[in-house]
Amino acid sequence: MNPENYTTMAEVRAGVDKIDRQLVALFEQRFAHMRAAARIKPERSAVRDEARKAEVIDNVRQEAVRLGVPADILATLWDQLVEASIAYEMKEFDRLRA
């Protein structure tokens, strides 16, 4: 799978579809980590950690720059991802203690 060698849109679309499946599998792993965090954190107030959120987004921004991809776009996506992860973790925290 090398986009530089693609000659048709069918190849491009197949490549994108394959990457999307891989991303979903990686998100499943990321959300498994959120479930672990919900289980481990002693208090619900510990779920939201603004310093950690900033660190995660900064790490993504730096990696994007290193790879030469749009850092601002990825930082925005990761802000949304982290917020969704926090909401998910809070639900898991509550579910585990219900």
N, CA, C and O atoms as a printed pandas DataFrame, in Angstrom:
     atom_number atom_name residue_name chain_id  residue_number  x_coord  y_coord  z_coord
0              1         N          MET        A               1    0.851   -1.172    0.000
1              2        CA          MET        A               1    0.000    0.000    0.000
2              3         C          MET        A               1    0.898    1.236    0.000
3              4         O          MET        A               1    1.357    1.689    1.048
4              5         N          ASN        A               2    1.134    1.766   -1.188
5              6        CA          ASN        A               2    1.954    2.965   -1.328
6              7         C          ASN        A               2    1.204    3.971   -2.201
7              8         O          ASN        A               2    1.125    3.790   -3.416
8              9         N          PRO        A               3    0.656    5.023   -1.604
9             10        CA          PRO        A               3   -0.126    5.993   -2.370
10            11         C          PRO        A               3    0.640    6.612   -3.538
11            12         O          PRO        A               3    0.036    7.035   -4.523
12            13         N          GLU        A               4    1.952    6.663   -3.429
13            14        CA          GLU        A               4    2.747    7.241   -4.512
14            15         C          GLU        A               4    2.647    6.404   -5.787
15            16         O          GLU        A               4    2.893    6.906   -6.884
16            17         N          ASN        A               5    2.285    5.128   -5.642
17            18        CA          ASN        A               5    2.179    4.237   -6.798
18            19         C          ASN        A               5    0.750    4.072   -7.304
19            20         O          ASN        A               5    0.536    3.406   -8.317
20            21         N          TYR        A               6   -0.228    4.658   -6.629
21            22        CA          TYR        A               6   -1.618    4.522   -7.051
22            23         C          TYR        A               6   -1.832    5.202   -8.404
23            24         O          TYR        A               6   -1.243    6.243   -8.697
24            25         N          THR        A               7   -2.673    4.601   -9.198
25            26        CA          THR        A               7   -3.020    5.186  -10.493
26            27         C          THR        A               7   -4.523    5.341  -10.671
27            28         O          THR        A               7   -4.977    5.924  -11.655
28            29         N          THR        A               8   -5.303    4.815   -9.712
29            30        CA          THR        A               8   -6.762    4.916   -9.821
30            31         C          THR        A               8   -7.359    5.358   -8.498
31            32         O          THR        A               8   -6.760    5.193   -7.435
32            33         N          MET        A               9   -8.549    5.920   -8.589
33            34        CA          MET        A               9   -9.277    6.301   -7.380
34            35         C          MET        A               9   -9.701    5.064   -6.598
35            36         O          MET        A               9   -9.830    5.124   -5.375
36            37         N          ALA        A              10   -9.918    3.954   -7.277
37            38        CA          ALA        A              10  -10.264    2.717   -6.567
38            39         C          ALA        A              10   -9.150    2.328   -5.609
39            40         O          ALA        A              10   -9.424    1.882   -4.495
40            41         N          GLU        A              11   -7.911    2.488   -6.019
41            42        CA          GLU        A              11   -6.774    2.193   -5.138
42            43         C          GLU        A              11   -6.732    3.156   -3.960
43            44         O          GLU        A              11   -6.501    2.748   -2.821
44            45         N          VAL        A              12   -6.955    4.425   -4.237
45            46        CA          VAL        A              12   -6.976    5.429   -3.171
46            47         C          VAL        A              12   -8.061    5.082   -2.155
47            48         O          VAL        A              12   -7.807    5.072   -0.950
48            49         N          ARG        A              13   -9.249    4.804   -2.630
49            50        CA          ARG        A              13  -10.374    4.502   -1.740
50            51         C          ARG        A              13  -10.139    3.223   -0.948
51            52         O          ARG        A              13  -10.465    3.157    0.237
52            53         N          ALA        A              14   -9.578    2.213   -1.590
53            54        CA          ALA        A              14   -9.270    0.965   -0.876
54            55         C          ALA        A              14   -8.229    1.224    0.205
55            56         O          ALA        A              14   -8.320    0.672    1.302
56            57         N          GLY        A              15   -7.248    2.056   -0.097
57            58        CA          GLY        A              15   -6.228    2.400    0.892
58            59         C          GLY        A              15   -6.813    3.153    2.067
59            60         O          GLY        A              15   -6.490    2.865    3.220
60            61         N          VAL        A              16   -7.673    4.116    1.780
61            62        CA          VAL        A              16   -8.327    4.892    2.850
62            63         C          VAL        A              16   -9.195    3.972    3.705
63            64         O          VAL        A              16   -9.174    4.065    4.932
64            65         N          ASP        A              17   -9.958    3.085    3.063
65            66        CA          ASP        A              17  -10.819    2.161    3.809
66            67         C          ASP        A              17   -9.995    1.257    4.721
67            68         O          ASP        A              17  -10.397    0.985    5.853
68            69         N          LYS        A              18   -8.854    0.792    4.239
69            70        CA          LYS        A              18   -7.988   -0.061    5.058
70            71         C          LYS        A              18   -7.461    0.714    6.264
71            72         O          LYS        A              18   -7.458    0.200    7.383
72            73         N          ILE        A              19   -7.020    1.933    6.040
73            74        CA          ILE        A              19   -6.523    2.762    7.138
74            75         C          ILE        A              19   -7.631    3.049    8.142
75            76         O          ILE        A              19   -7.390    3.023    9.349
76            77         N          ASP        A              20   -8.835    3.321    7.665
77            78        CA          ASP        A              20   -9.961    3.584    8.575
78            79         C          ASP        A              20  -10.223    2.375    9.474
79            80         O          ASP        A              20  -10.482    2.536   10.667
80            81         N          ARG        A              21  -10.157    1.172    8.913
81            82        CA          ARG        A              21  -10.341   -0.031    9.738
82            83         C          ARG        A              21   -9.242   -0.139   10.792
83            84         O          ARG        A              21   -9.505   -0.518   11.934
84            85         N          GLN        A              22   -8.023    0.191   10.410
85            86        CA          GLN        A              22   -6.913    0.150   11.360
86            87         C          GLN        A              22   -7.095    1.196   12.453
87            88         O          GLN        A              22   -6.817    0.930   13.622
88            89         N          LEU        A              23   -7.559    2.381   12.077
89            90        CA          LEU        A              23   -7.798    3.438   13.060
90            91         C          LEU        A              23   -8.877    3.036   14.065
91            92         O          LEU        A              23   -8.731    3.275   15.264
92            93         N          VAL        A              24   -9.955    2.428   13.579
93            94        CA          VAL        A              24  -11.020    1.980   14.480
94            95         C          VAL        A              24  -10.464    0.958   15.476
95            96         O          VAL        A              24  -10.795    1.000   16.661
96            97         N          ALA        A              25   -9.630    0.053   15.000
97            98        CA          ALA        A              25   -9.025   -0.942   15.899
98            99         C          ALA        A              25   -8.127   -0.256   16.930
99           100         O          ALA        A              25   -8.108   -0.658   18.094
100          101         N          LEU        A              26   -7.395    0.758   16.523
101          102        CA          LEU        A              26   -6.556    1.501   17.469
102          103         C          LEU        A              26   -7.401    2.284   18.473
103          104         O          LEU        A              26   -7.046    2.378   19.648
104          105         N          PHE        A              27   -8.521    2.847   18.009
105          106        CA          PHE        A              27   -9.421    3.549   18.930
106          107         C          PHE        A              27  -10.001    2.583   19.947
107          108         O          PHE        A              27  -10.190    2.950   21.106
108          109         N          GLU        A              28  -10.287    1.357   19.537
109          110        CA          GLU        A              28  -10.774    0.358   20.493
110          111         C          GLU        A              28   -9.746    0.160   21.596
111          112         O          GLU        A              28  -10.105    0.063   22.769
112          113         N          GLN        A              29   -8.483    0.100   21.232
113          114        CA          GLN        A              29   -7.430   -0.052   22.234
114          115         C          GLN        A              29   -7.336    1.186   23.125
115          116         O          GLN        A              29   -7.136    1.073   24.334
116          117         N          ARG        A              30   -7.481    2.359   22.525
117          118        CA          ARG        A              30   -7.409    3.598   23.315
118          119         C          ARG        A              30   -8.552    3.642   24.329
119          120         O          ARG        A              30   -8.344    4.002   25.488
120          121         N          PHE        A              31   -9.760    3.276   23.891
121          122        CA          PHE        A              31  -10.892    3.292   24.807
122          123         C          PHE        A              31  -10.778    2.198   25.870
123          124         O          PHE        A              31  -11.319    2.353   26.965
124          125         N          ALA        A              32  -10.095    1.111   25.575
125          126        CA          ALA        A              32   -9.811    0.101   26.599
126          127         C          ALA        A              32   -8.940    0.716   27.691
127          128         O          ALA        A              32   -9.100    0.398   28.869
128          129         N          HIS        A              33   -8.033    1.584   27.306
129          130        CA          HIS        A              33   -7.210    2.282   28.299
130          131         C          HIS        A              33   -8.062    3.241   29.137
131          132         O          HIS        A              33   -7.791    3.435   30.322
132          133         N          MET        A              34   -9.069    3.827   28.537
133          134        CA          MET        A              34   -9.968    4.711   29.283
134          135         C          MET        A              34  -10.767    3.898   30.302
135          136         O          MET        A              34  -11.014    4.357   31.417
136          137         N          ARG        A              35  -11.171    2.677   29.906
137          138        CA          ARG        A              35  -11.863    1.809   30.868
138          139         C          ARG        A              35  -10.941    1.452   32.024
139          140         O          ARG        A              35  -11.380    1.407   33.174
140          141         N          ALA        A              36   -9.679    1.200   31.738
141          142        CA          ALA        A              36   -8.720    0.902   32.804
142          143         C          ALA        A              36   -8.548    2.108   33.716
143          144         O          ALA        A              36   -8.495    1.961   34.937
144          145         N          ALA        A              37   -8.464    3.280   33.142
145          146        CA          ALA        A              37   -8.330    4.496   33.951
146          147         C          ALA        A              37   -9.544    4.677   34.849
147          148         O          ALA        A              37   -9.407    5.037   36.018
148          149         N          ALA        A              38  -10.732    4.429   34.306
149          150        CA          ALA        A              38  -11.960    4.560   35.102
150          151         C          ALA        A              38  -11.953    3.582   36.271
151          152         O          ALA        A              38  -12.447    3.897   37.354
152          153         N          ARG        A              39  -11.402    2.416   36.054
153          154        CA          ARG        A              39  -11.333    1.407   37.108
154          155         C          ARG        A              39  -10.294    1.777   38.167
155          156         O          ARG        A              39  -10.492    1.508   39.352
156          157         N          ILE        A              40   -9.192    2.390   37.744
157          158        CA          ILE        A              40   -8.064    2.652   38.635
158          159         C          ILE        A              40   -8.209    3.946   39.424
159          160         O          ILE        A              40   -7.826    3.998   40.593
160          161         N          LYS        A              41   -8.753    4.983   38.811
161          162        CA          LYS        A              41   -8.840    6.288   39.484
162          163         C          LYS        A              41   -9.756    6.193   40.695
163          164         O          LYS        A              41  -10.852    5.639   40.612
164          165         N          PRO        A              42   -9.298    6.738   41.829
165          166        CA          PRO        A              42  -10.074    6.590   43.060
166          167         C          PRO        A              42  -11.284    7.519   43.155
167          168         O          PRO        A              42  -12.249    7.216   43.858
168          169         N          GLU        A              43  -11.232    8.656   42.445
169          170        CA          GLU        A              43  -12.317    9.630   42.548
170          171         C          GLU        A              43  -12.724   10.107   41.153
171          172         O          GLU        A              43  -11.895   10.208   40.249
172          173         N          ARG        A              44  -14.009   10.394   41.001
173          174        CA          ARG        A              44  -14.532   10.872   39.718
174          175         C          ARG        A              44  -13.869   12.173   39.294
175          176         O          ARG        A              44  -13.671   12.407   38.102
176          177         N          SER        A              45  -13.526   13.016   40.253
177          178        CA          SER        A              45  -12.889   14.296   39.929
178          179         C          SER        A              45  -11.522   14.108   39.270
179          180         O          SER        A              45  -11.012   15.026   38.629
180          181         N          ALA        A              46  -10.937   12.938   39.422
181          182        CA          ALA        A              46   -9.633   12.657   38.805
182          183         C          ALA        A              46   -9.748   12.345   37.310
183          184         O          ALA        A              46   -8.741   12.303   36.602
184          185         N          VAL        A              47  -10.971   12.128   36.837
185          186        CA          VAL        A              47  -11.151   11.773   35.424
186          187         C          VAL        A              47  -10.716   12.927   34.523
187          188         O          VAL        A              47  -10.014   12.709   33.536
188          189         N          ARG        A              48  -11.118   14.128   34.848
189          190        CA          ARG        A              48  -10.713   15.294   34.043
190          191         C          ARG        A              48   -9.398   15.828   34.590
191          192         O          ARG        A              48   -9.308   16.252   35.742
192          193         N          ASP        A              49   -8.382   15.797   33.737
193          194        CA          ASP        A              49   -7.045   16.265   34.099
194          195         C          ASP        A              49   -6.571   17.186   32.979
195          196         O          ASP        A              49   -6.030   16.727   31.972
196          197         N          GLU        A              50   -6.774   18.468   33.159
197          198        CA          GLU        A              50   -6.469   19.441   32.102
198          199         C          GLU        A              50   -4.984   19.454   31.737
199          200         O          GLU        A              50   -4.635   19.643   30.571
200          201         N          ALA        A              51   -4.115   19.256   32.719
201          202        CA          ALA        A              51   -2.675   19.228   32.421
202          203         C          ALA        A              51   -2.347   18.039   31.514
203          204         O          ALA        A              51   -1.579   18.174   30.561
204          205         N          ARG        A              52   -2.925   16.888   31.810
205          206        CA          ARG        A              52   -2.690   15.707   30.980
206          207         C          ARG        A              52   -3.282   15.902   29.591
207          208         O          ARG        A              52   -2.673   15.513   28.595
208          209         N          LYS        A              53   -4.470   16.503   29.519
209          210        CA          LYS        A              53   -5.088   16.778   28.216
210          211         C          LYS        A              53   -4.155   17.635   27.368
211          212         O          LYS        A              53   -3.927   17.330   26.197
212          213         N          ALA        A              54   -3.617   18.698   27.943
213          214        CA          ALA        A              54   -2.705   19.583   27.212
214          215         C          ALA        A              54   -1.455   18.832   26.771
215          216         O          ALA        A              54   -0.956   19.038   25.665
216          217         N          GLU        A              55   -0.951   17.959   27.642
217          218        CA          GLU        A              55    0.236   17.170   27.309
218          219         C          GLU        A              55   -0.032   16.233   26.124
219          220         O          GLU        A              55    0.786   16.132   25.210
220          221         N          VAL        A              56   -1.178   15.555   26.146
221          222        CA          VAL        A              56   -1.535   14.633   25.066
222          223         C          VAL        A              56   -1.628   15.380   23.741
223          224         O          VAL        A              56   -1.094   14.924   22.729
224          225         N          ILE        A              57   -2.296   16.512   23.744
225          226        CA          ILE        A              57   -2.466   17.284   22.513
226          227         C          ILE        A              57   -1.123   17.828   22.037
227          228         O          ILE        A              57   -0.854   17.840   20.835
228          229         N          ASP        A              58   -0.287   18.274   22.953
229          230        CA          ASP        A              58    1.040   18.759   22.578
230          231         C          ASP        A              58    1.884   17.633   21.981
231          232         O          ASP        A              58    2.611   17.841   21.010
232          233         N          ASN        A              59    1.781   16.439   22.571
233          234        CA          ASN        A              59    2.513   15.287   22.027
234          235         C          ASN        A              59    2.084   14.997   20.585
235          236         O          ASN        A              59    2.916   14.728   19.719
236          237         N          VAL        A              60    0.778   15.056   20.349
237          238        CA          VAL        A              60    0.255   14.809   18.999
238          239         C          VAL        A              60    0.745   15.898   18.048
239          240         O          VAL        A              60    1.162   15.610   16.926
240          241         N          ARG        A              61    0.694   17.126   18.496
241          242        CA          ARG        A              61    1.150   18.247   17.656
242          243         C          ARG        A              61    2.626   18.052   17.269
243          244         O          ARG        A              61    2.992   18.222   16.106
244          245         N          GLN        A              62    3.453   17.703   18.232
245          246        CA          GLN        A              62    4.879   17.501   17.966
246          247         C          GLN        A              62    5.107   16.345   16.989
247          248         O          GLN        A              62    5.934   16.446   16.083
248          249         N          GLU        A              63    4.376   15.259   17.176
249          250        CA          GLU        A              63    4.516   14.109   16.278
250          251         C          GLU        A              63    4.055   14.468   14.869
251          252         O          GLU        A              63    4.662   14.043   13.887
252          253         N          ALA        A              64    2.987   15.246   14.771
253          254        CA          ALA        A              64    2.494   15.676   13.464
254          255         C          ALA        A              64    3.551   16.523   12.750
255          256         O          ALA        A              64    3.797   16.339   11.558
256          257         N          VAL        A              65    4.165   17.439   13.473
257          258        CA          VAL        A              65    5.227   18.267   12.886
258          259         C          VAL        A              65    6.373   17.379   12.418
259          260         O          VAL        A              65    6.895   17.558   11.318
260          261         N          ARG        A              66    6.760   16.426   13.250
261          262        CA          ARG        A              66    7.859   15.519   12.907
262          263         C          ARG        A              66    7.560   14.755   11.621
263          264         O          ARG        A              66    8.451   14.540   10.799
264          265         N          LEU        A              67    6.300   14.344   11.449
265          266        CA          LEU        A              67    5.902   13.563   10.276
266          267         C          LEU        A              67    5.510   14.424    9.075
267          268         O          LEU        A              67    5.306   13.907    7.976
268          269         N          GLY        A              68    5.404   15.735    9.287
269          270        CA          GLY        A              68    5.047   16.626    8.188
270          271         C          GLY        A              68    3.590   16.597    7.806
271          272         O          GLY        A              68    3.241   16.811    6.645
272          273         N          VAL        A              69    2.723   16.328    8.790
273          274        CA          VAL        A              69    1.280   16.366    8.548
274          275         C          VAL        A              69    0.685   17.570    9.274
275          276         O          VAL        A              69    1.327   18.113   10.172
276          277         N          PRO        A              70   -0.519   18.001    8.912
277          278        CA          PRO        A              70   -1.092   19.245    9.466
278          279         C          PRO        A              70   -1.306   19.186   10.987
279          280         O          PRO        A              70   -2.273   18.599   11.472
280          281         N          ALA        A              71   -0.392   19.801   11.710
281          282        CA          ALA        A              71   -0.421   19.754   13.173
282          283         C          ALA        A              71   -1.673   20.405   13.751
283          284         O          ALA        A              71   -2.241   19.892   14.716
284          285         N          ASP        A              72   -2.111   21.517   13.184
285          286        CA          ASP        A              72   -3.297   22.193   13.713
286          287         C          ASP        A              72   -4.548   21.337   13.552
287          288         O          ASP        A              72   -5.396   21.291   14.443
288          289         N          ILE        A              73   -4.656   20.667   12.421
289          290        CA          ILE        A              73   -5.813   19.795   12.196
290          291         C          ILE        A              73   -5.805   18.643   13.191
291          292         O          ILE        A              73   -6.837   18.328   13.785
292          293         N          LEU        A              74   -4.649   18.013   13.378
293          294        CA          LEU        A              74   -4.583   16.888   14.318
294          295         C          LEU        A              74   -4.797   17.352   15.750
295          296         O          LEU        A              74   -5.424   16.640   16.534
296          297         N          ALA        A              75   -4.291   18.530   16.111
297          298        CA          ALA        A              75   -4.515   19.045   17.465
298          299         C          ALA        A              75   -6.005   19.255   17.715
299          300         O          ALA        A              75   -6.504   18.953   18.799
300          301         N          THR        A              76   -6.707   19.766   16.726
301          302        CA          THR        A              76   -8.158   19.958   16.858
302          303         C          THR        A              76   -8.868   18.617   16.982
303          304         O          THR        A              76   -9.744   18.456   17.832
304          305         N          LEU        A              77   -8.497   17.655   16.143
305          306        CA          LEU        A              77   -9.097   16.320   16.237
306          307         C          LEU        A              77   -8.823   15.694   17.596
307          308         O          LEU        A              77   -9.707   15.078   18.191
308          309         N          TRP        A              78   -7.603   15.851   18.085
309          310        CA          TRP        A              78   -7.265   15.232   19.365
310          311         C          TRP        A              78   -7.960   15.926   20.524
311          312         O          TRP        A              78   -8.278   15.280   21.522
312          313         N          ASP        A              79   -8.199   17.211   20.418
313          314        CA          ASP        A              79   -8.980   17.888   21.452
314          315         C          ASP        A              79  -10.362   17.254   21.539
315          316         O          ASP        A              79  -10.866   17.002   22.634
316          317         N          GLN        A              80  -10.971   16.999   20.393
317          318        CA          GLN        A              80  -12.284   16.353   20.368
318          319         C          GLN        A              80  -12.194   14.918   20.875
319          320         O          GLN        A              80  -13.066   14.468   21.619
320          321         N          LEU        A              81  -11.156   14.203   20.483
321          322        CA          LEU        A              81  -10.967   12.825   20.937
322          323         C          LEU        A              81  -10.793   12.769   22.451
323          324         O          LEU        A              81  -11.393   11.921   23.111
324          325         N          VAL        A              82   -9.990   13.652   22.998
325          326        CA          VAL        A              82   -9.765   13.642   24.440
326          327         C          VAL        A              82  -11.048   13.985   25.182
327          328         O          VAL        A              82  -11.349   13.373   26.207
328          329         N          GLU        A              83  -11.803   14.947   24.686
329          330        CA          GLU        A              83  -13.079   15.280   25.330
330          331         C          GLU        A              83  -14.032   14.090   25.286
331          332         O          GLU        A              83  -14.698   13.795   26.278
332          333         N          ALA        A              84  -14.102   13.408   24.148
333          334        CA          ALA        A              84  -14.942   12.217   24.043
334          335         C          ALA        A              84  -14.441   11.118   24.976
335          336         O          ALA        A              84  -15.239   10.390   25.565
336          337         N          SER        A              85  -13.141   10.999   25.109
337          338        CA          SER        A              85  -12.555    9.994   26.000
338          339         C          SER        A              85  -12.877   10.293   27.460
339          340         O          SER        A              85  -13.161    9.383   28.240
340          341         N          ILE        A              86  -12.832   11.559   27.820
341          342        CA          ILE        A              86  -13.178   11.957   29.193
342          343         C          ILE        A              86  -14.642   11.619   29.474
343          344         O          ILE        A              86  -14.960   11.057   30.522
344          345         N          ALA        A              87  -15.526   11.957   28.547
345          346        CA          ALA        A              87  -16.954   11.649   28.721
346          347         C          ALA        A              87  -17.152   10.142   28.856
347          348         O          ALA        A              87  -17.915    9.692   29.711
348          349         N          TYR        A              88  -16.478    9.366   28.025
349          350        CA          TYR        A              88  -16.572    7.902   28.086
350          351         C          TYR        A              88  -16.047    7.386   29.421
351          352         O          TYR        A              88  -16.668    6.533   30.055
352          353         N          GLU        A              89  -14.906    7.909   29.837
353          354        CA          GLU        A              89  -14.322    7.470   31.105
354          355         C          GLU        A              89  -15.237    7.805   32.288
355          356         O          GLU        A              89  -15.353    7.011   33.222
356          357         N          MET        A              90  -15.875    8.954   32.254
357          358        CA          MET        A              90  -16.801    9.314   33.334
358          359         C          MET        A              90  -17.973    8.335   33.392
359          360         O          MET        A              90  -18.386    7.913   34.472
360          361         N          LYS        A              91  -18.506    7.978   32.215
361          362        CA          LYS        A              91  -19.602    7.003   32.188
362          363         C          LYS        A              91  -19.136    5.658   32.740
363          364         O          LYS        A              91  -19.852    5.007   33.501
364          365         N          GLU        A              92  -17.947    5.256   32.355
365          366        CA          GLU        A              92  -17.396    3.993   32.855
366          367         C          GLU        A              92  -17.147    4.062   34.355
367          368         O          GLU        A              92  -17.425    3.102   35.073
368          369         N          PHE        A              93  -16.629    5.182   34.833
369          370        CA          PHE        A              93  -16.402    5.367   36.268
370          371         C          PHE        A              93  -17.711    5.177   37.023
371          372         O          PHE        A              93  -17.775    4.443   38.009
372          373         N          ASP        A              94  -18.757    5.854   36.539
373          374        CA          ASP        A              94  -20.077    5.742   37.193
374          375         C          ASP        A              94  -20.632    4.322   37.091
375          376         O          ASP        A              94  -21.178    3.802   38.064
376          377         N          ARG        A              95  -20.498    3.696   35.932
377          378        CA          ARG        A              95  -21.014    2.341   35.741
378          379         C          ARG        A              95  -20.329    1.360   36.694
379          380         O          ARG        A              95  -20.981    0.498   37.282
380          381         N          LEU        A              96  -19.036    1.497   36.838
381          382        CA          LEU        A              96  -18.291    0.569   37.696
382          383         C          LEU        A              96  -18.629    0.724   39.172
383          384         O          LEU        A              96  -18.421   -0.194   39.965
384          385         N          ARG        A              97  -19.142    1.874   39.529
385          386        CA          ARG        A              97  -19.435    2.126   40.952
386          387         C          ARG        A              97  -20.927    2.145   41.249
387          388         O          ARG        A              97  -21.338    2.470   42.363
388          389         N          ALA        A              98  -21.731    1.800   40.264
389          390        CA          ALA        A              98  -23.193    1.816   40.441
390          391         C          ALA        A              98  -23.630    0.676   41.352
391          392         O          ALA        A              98  -24.821    0.522   41.620
